Amino acid sequence: MRSKSYVNVMSDTTFTLGQGWSVRAYGFYNSPAIYSLFDWAAYFYASLSVKKTFLAKRASLTLTVADLIYQLNSLETTASKPLSYASRLRNDTRYVKLAFTFNFGKTDFKRKRVETNTNATERSRLGR
């Protein structure tokens, strides 16, 4: 029986720069692993987004660059007798996206007070 330790590390961080600007950095790393007959090589992914909010935080414009270094391409191999196999999965993961978001309607909802006391009806009957 074959076995191998496997590590997955992920990070998602947002930096607030002020005046409505923020930067989001996201990435993950998967170490080499064994899945059934196949050995998977390590692969990783990184993306970066820049966001600007305006119009009293009702609108935002976000520019995202995904798979910055184009490394979300995994390699799988096997050497189990009599099978010998190797494959590289080349996904179309690199892109640039510009998104505009606008929030319609009310943005300042007042929270409704929730009564958690079991004798709430008795207290309202007594005028409390």
N, C-alpha and C positions, 0 to 999 in steps of 0.2 A: 504494500500500500504506500502510495506516495503522499507526502504532506509538505506544506510550506506555510510559513507564517505570512499573514496578509495585513497590510496597513492602508488605511484610507484617511487622508488628512484633508480637511476642508476649512476655508476661511472666507468670511463675508463681512466686510468692514465698510462703513460709511463715514466719511469725514465731512463735517460741516464747516464751510469756509467763511460763512457770513454773507450778508446782503443777498440771501436767497440762493447761493451757490453751494453745491455739495458734490462730492466725488465718491463713487462706490467702486471698490475693488473686490473681485470675487475670484476664487481659484480653488482647485482641488488636485490631489495627487493620489493615484492608486498604484501601490507597489506591485511587483510581479506576483502572480497568483496561479493556482492550479484550479481548474474547473473541469471535473470529470477527466477525460483523456487529454485535455488541452492545457498547455502552459501559456499564460498571458504575460506579455512584457509590461513593464511599467508605462503609464501614460499620465498626462496632466493637462490641465485646462486653466486658462486665465482670461478674465474679461474686465473691462474698465468702462465706467459710465460717468458722464458729467451731466449734472442737472441744475437748471436755473428755474426757480419759482418766482412768479410775479403776479400782478393784479390781486394784491392782498392774499396771497397764497391760494388763489383759486385756479391758477393756470401754471403749467410747467412745461418745459422743453427739455428733453433728455436725449443725449447722444451716447450710444453704446457701441463699443467695439468688442466683439466676441471672439474667443479663441485667438488671442493676440499673437501667439507664437506658433500657431497651427500644429499643436501636438496632441490633439484628441484623435489620434490615429493608432489604434491598438494592433498589436502583432500577436497572433496566436499560432502556436506550433504544437506538434505532437510527434513523438518518436516511439509510440507503442507498437511493438511488432505485431503484425506485418505492416502496419500503417505508418507512413511518414508524410507529414502534412505541414504546410506553412501558409499563412494568409495574413495580409495586412488590410485592415478595414479603413478605408479612406472616406470618411464622412465629409459632407460639405458643411462644415461647422463654423467657418470664418465668415463673418458678416459685419456690416455697419448699419445701425438702425437709428433713425431720428424720429422721435415720438413727441407729439403735442397732446397734452391732457388739459381739459377744462372741466371744473366741477360746477354744475348748475345747481340751483336751489339753495336752501339754507345750509350754512356751515357751522352755525352756533346753536346746536340743539341743547335745550335745557334737560338735564337728567330728571326723570321721574323718580320720586322717592318711593322706594319699595319698603313696605312695612313687613318686617320679619317677625314681629312679636305675635304670639298666638292669641293674645287677648285684644287685638286691634279693634274688633267690632265693639267690644265692651267699652274700650276707651273712647271711641267715637260717640257711643250712645251717652256717655257721661260728659261729653263736651271737652275732652282732653285731647 
